[in-house]
């Protein structure tokens, strides 16, 4: 043990620190899908810390911005219906959607239980209603 600690000190690595770079990297979000709404008014971007995506419970950040000026949407509500087109089904549970700030939502309690192609079908409700669909590919 002492030899290991001395080696760590000589190599410049902290002997008992948690790997901070790995911790920070695992919390960085990556874009896993994006689209424009049916009307063309909104850009919808889906982000995740778990990439590549694999089957099982998911947590996404969804950012909705104005297509014309890029500003985050104000006064919108977001609903999501997960759908697996090849199988013709969704999931039984309703995913939780939490508004984090204008145009930024967290989607959780979303169990995409099968690998393959899934669609996240969004309904954007505010002064007007709009829809958008983002396709995701999940591995095993």
N, C-alpha and C positions, 0 to 999 in steps of 0.2 A: 504494500500500500504506500509506504514511504517513497519508494522508488518511483511509483506512478505520480505522486504529488510533485516530486522534484522534476520529473520529466515534463509535467504540465506547466510548471513554473518556468522552466527553461524554454519551452516552446512558445510561451507567451499566452497560453490559454488559461482561463480561470479554472481552477481545479474542481470547484463544487458549484459552479453556476449552471443554471438551466440554459439550454441552448436558445438564447434570445432570438437569434435570426430565424430559427425554425418556428418559434412562437409567433413572431411578427408576420412571417410569411403565411402562416396558416390562417391568420385573420384578415388577410388582404382579399378583397373581393375581385372577381373577374367577371367580365360580361359572358354570359352563357347563352344569351339570345336577345334579339331586338327586332322590332317591327314598327310599322306605322299603323295608326288606327284606320278603321274602314273609311272614315271621312277624310283622312289625310291631315287632320288637325293636330294629332298628338304623336310623339315618338314614345315608344315604350321600350324600356331596357330592363332586362332581368339579370341580376348579379348573384353570384354565390361564392362562398369561401371554399366549398367542396368541389374542386375540379380535379380530374374529370368527374362528371356526374355519374353516380352509381345508383342502382335501385335502393329503395328504402326511404326513411324519413328525410324530408328536405326542408330547408329554410332559405328563402330568397329575399333579396331586396329588389323592389320594383320601383324604377324611377320613370315618372311620366312628365314629359316636357313639351312645351309648345313647339310645333314643327316650324313655325315661322321665325321665332326669335330665340329658341333654346331655353327659355325661362321655365323653371319648374311650375307645374300646374297648380293652380290655387282652387280651393273649393270643390275638389273632386272626391268622390267615393270610389273605391275599387272593390270589385268582386271577382273571384276567380273560380273557374270550373276546370279541373284537370280532366283530360280526355285522352284515351289511347285509341287512335283512329283504326289501327289494324285489328283491334279486338272489339271495337264498338262499345266500349264502356269507359266509365270514369272511376271515381272512388266513392265509397259510401259516406265518408266523413266530409264535413264542410271545412275547408282550410280556414285558419284564422288569418284575418287581414287586419293589421294594425297600422294606423297612420303615424309616421314618425315625424313628418314635417310636410310643408306644402310639396305635393308631388312625389313624396318618398314614402313607400309602404313596405312593411315587413310581412311576408307570407310565411306562415309556419303551420305546424300540425298538418303537414302535407305528405302522406305516405304514398310515394310512387313505387308500388310494390313489385313491378315487373320491369325487367330490362327491355329496352326498345325505344320506339319513338312515342313521345307524349306531346300533347298540345296543352298549353296553359291558355284557356279562353277567358279573356278579361272583358268585363263590362265596366265602362267608365261612366259614372253618373255625376251630373252637376247641373249647370244651366241647360245643358243638352246631354243626350245619352249617346255613347259611341261604343264600339267594340274593337278588340284587337286580339290576335292569336299569335303566340310565340311557340315555336317547335323546339323541343329538347330531345336529345338522344342520350339515353342512359345505358351504361354498361352494367355488368353483373356486379 
